[in-house]
């Protein structure tokens, strides 16, 4: 894992995850590489009209500090993408896998 990828993963697990979870959302890492980050939000934010605001004002500025040129994707909804990993706010290093259908 590259230093940039480690930094992005740290920001997602230790900053974004706890922030969103404290407001009733569930954050999942769909994929994370040094040049692209794909996240999914469920829970309270599934289908929320404010998701674009969250993406533009919170997710993108935070991740762009670590990787200015990375591609950032944020999806939302009740259906969790297969293979995604939930960020666990109780233990930043612990994650749970999304259930298979």
N, C-alpha and C positions, 0 to 999 in steps of 0.2 A: 504494500500500500504506500503510495507516495505521500510526502508531507502535506501537500495541498489536499489530497483526499482525506487524510487524517484530520486536518483542520476543519474541513466541511462537515465530516461526520461528527466531530466534537460540537460544532455549532448547532447542528440538527438535534443531537442527543441532549445537550446541556443547556441550550438557550431556547430554540424554537419549540421543542417537545414540551418542556415544562410550562412555557408561556401559553401555548395553545391548550394544553391539558387543563390548566388552571381555569380556563373559560369553558370547559365542557367538550372540547374537541378531542379527537383521537388522531394522532399523526403517525403515518406509515412511510417508511422509506421503500419506494418501488425500485429505484436504482440510484446508485451514487458512484460517480467516477470523478476524476479530477477536472474533466471538461464538461460534465453534465450532472444535474441533480433532478430526479423526478420524485416528487412527494405526493402523497394522497392524504386528504383530510376527511375524516368521518365524524360520527358523533354529532354534537350540536351544530357543527358547521356543514354537515351534509346537506347540500342544496341551498345553502345560505346565499342570498344575493350580495352579501358583503365579502364574499371570498376574493373577489378581485382587489378590493381594498387591502385585505390581509396580504395578498401576494405582492402588490405594488409597494405598500408602506412598511411591511415587516419582513417577509421572506426574502424578496429580491435584494433590498439594501443590505441586509445582514450577510447573505451568502456572497454578494458581489464584493464585499470587503476582503474576503478570503480568496475569491477567484473571479476577478473582474470580467473575464471573457467566457465564463461557463454558461451553458444553456440551462435555464431553470424552468421546470414544468411543475405545476401544482394542479392536481385534479381533486375532485370532491364528489361525495355521494355515499350512499349506504352500501353499495357493492364494493368490497375491498379487492383490489387487483391481486390475482394469484401470485404467490411468491413474494409479496411485499412483507416487510418486517415492521411491526409496531414499535414505536419508541415508547419505552416504559419510563414514566416520569419519576417513579419511586427509586429506581436505580438506573442512572444514566447509562451504565454499561450493559444492563439487561434489556433484552428485547424479546418479544414473542412473535411467532410466525402467524400469519393470517390463516384461518382454517380453510381447508380445501372444500370445495362444494360437494 
